[in-house]
Structures are given as C-alpha cells and as structure tokens.
Amino acid sequence: MSKDTTIHEERPWGSFTVLHDTKQCKVKTITVLPEQRLSYQSHEHRKEVWTCVEGQLTLIINDVEHTLNPGMNATIYPKDKHRAWNKTKEPVRFIEVQTGTYFGEDDIIRYNDDYGRDK
C-alpha cells in the first residue's frame, strides 16, 4: 500500500519532503542550505541513489569526496559512510531514492554531526 501523503520535515541543515513511501522504496527531495552539511552516517538496511537537481552537491562516501552537478547521481550502498555537503552560497537540492528492507529514520548510525546529534 502506497503512503503518498506528502511529509515535510525541517532539519538544522535544511529540509526534506517525502514524495513516495511504499514497502519497496521511499523517495525524498532534500534541500541543503548554503554552507551546511548532513551528518556523516551509514544505514544498515537500505541503499540510496542521490540525483542532484539544483546547485552543486558535495558528497562524501567512505572518506572520498565527489561533486555532483544537476543531472549527476551517485549510489550509496548499505553500510557506506556518507554525507551530503553544500559548500556553496546557494541552496542545493537532490532526489534520494531508497531501496532495501527498512526505511525508518532510526536506521542512521552517526559518526560525526555538526549539530550534536552523534550517537
């Protein structure tokens, strides 16, 4: 059963909106504010594909830095340490498609967080 009711959440680094949520996948649009970054984290139960749609996204995967411009994407596998980082002065937006066995926000292991949310 699809739960396509839009859910929007604000975070210290920006916001995300859940566009599609089913047993098979979850799709979000994520906005990262200028000069902000998400926690350096991993997930046990899901793979994520990030597609940059606006701005220039810096992505760290297992300590390697990548730059995504609009139309470019990257795959993050379960247990990969990763972080989205906006090093620019303009908002960055990307689409995240999650696949796997569990998509809850509690499937986050944080290794570093600018906002004191380390576990």
C-alpha positions as CSV (number, residue, x, y, z in Angstrom):
1,M,0.0,0.0,0.0
2,S,1.4,3.4,-1.0
3,K,1.6,6.2,1.5
4,D,1.9,9.1,-0.9
5,T,0.7,11.7,1.7
6,T,3.5,14.4,1.5
7,I,5.6,14.7,4.7
8,H,7.8,17.7,5.1
9,E,10.4,18.0,7.9
10,E,12.8,20.8,8.8
11,R,16.3,20.0,9.9
12,P,19.2,22.2,11.1
13,W,20.9,21.8,7.7
14,G,17.8,22.3,5.6
15,S,14.7,20.1,4.9
16,F,13.3,17.0,3.3
17,T,10.0,16.1,1.7
18,V,8.9,12.5,1.3
19,L,7.3,12.2,-2.1
20,H,6.6,8.5,-2.2
21,D,6.7,5.8,0.5
22,T,5.9,2.2,-0.1
23,K,7.1,-1.2,1.2
24,Q,9.5,-1.3,-1.8
25,C,11.0,2.2,-1.8
26,K,11.0,5.7,-0.4
27,V,11.6,8.8,-2.4
28,K,12.6,12.2,-0.9
29,T,13.6,15.6,-2.2
30,I,16.3,17.0,0.1
31,T,17.4,20.7,0.3
32,V,20.7,21.6,1.9
33,L,21.1,25.2,2.9
34,P,24.2,27.1,2.0
35,E,27.4,26.1,3.8
36,Q,25.6,23.3,5.7
37,R,26.0,19.6,5.7
38,L,24.2,16.4,6.9
39,S,25.8,14.1,9.5
40,Y,28.4,11.6,8.4
41,Q,26.4,8.5,8.7
42,S,25.6,5.0,7.4
43,H,22.5,2.8,7.2
44,E,22.2,-1.0,7.8
45,H,19.1,-1.7,5.8
46,R,18.9,0.5,2.7
47,K,20.7,1.6,-0.5
48,E,20.3,5.2,-1.6
49,V,20.7,6.7,-5.0
50,W,21.1,10.5,-5.0
51,T,20.5,12.6,-8.0
52,C,21.4,16.3,-7.9
53,V,18.7,18.5,-9.4
54,E,19.8,22.0,-8.3
55,G,23.1,23.5,-7.3
56,Q,26.4,21.7,-6.7
57,L,26.4,18.9,-4.2
58,T,29.5,17.7,-2.4
59,L,29.1,14.1,-1.4
60,I,31.5,12.2,0.8
61,I,31.3,8.4,0.5
62,N,33.7,6.4,2.7
63,D,36.0,9.4,3.1
64,V,36.2,10.1,-0.7
65,E,34.8,13.4,-1.9
66,H,32.6,13.6,-5.0
67,T,31.0,16.6,-6.7
68,L,27.5,16.2,-8.2
69,N,26.1,18.8,-10.6
70,P,22.5,18.8,-11.8
71,G,21.7,15.5,-13.6
72,M,24.6,13.6,-12.0
73,N,23.9,10.8,-9.5
74,A,25.7,8.5,-7.0
75,T,24.9,5.2,-5.3
76,I,25.3,4.7,-1.6
77,Y,25.3,1.1,-0.5
78,P,24.3,-0.3,2.9
79,K,27.0,0.4,5.5
80,D,28.7,3.1,3.3
81,K,29.6,6.1,5.4
82,H,28.3,9.1,3.6
83,R,27.4,12.8,3.9
84,A,25.8,15.5,1.8
85,W,27.6,18.9,2.0
86,N,26.7,22.2,0.4
87,K,29.9,24.2,0.2
88,T,28.3,26.9,-1.9
89,K,26.3,30.1,-1.2
90,E,23.1,28.8,-2.9
91,P,20.7,26.0,-1.8
92,V,21.4,22.6,-3.1
93,R,18.6,20.1,-3.9
94,F,18.8,16.4,-4.7
95,I,16.4,13.5,-5.0
96,E,17.0,10.4,-2.8
97,V,15.6,7.1,-3.8
98,Q,15.9,4.5,-1.0
99,T,15.5,0.7,-1.7
100,G,16.0,-2.1,0.8
101,T,14.2,-3.7,3.7
102,Y,13.7,-0.8,6.1
103,F,13.4,3.0,5.6
104,G,12.9,4.4,9.1
105,E,14.8,7.5,10.3
106,D,16.1,5.4,13.1
107,D,18.3,3.4,10.7
108,I,21.0,6.0,11.0
109,I,24.4,5.4,12.6
110,R,26.0,8.8,13.0
111,Y,29.8,9.2,13.1
112,N,30.0,13.0,13.0
113,D,27.4,15.6,13.3
114,D,27.7,19.4,13.3
115,Y,24.5,19.8,15.4
116,G,25.4,17.5,18.3
117,R,23.3,14.5,17.2
118,D,26.1,12.0,17.3
119,K,25.2,8.5,18.6
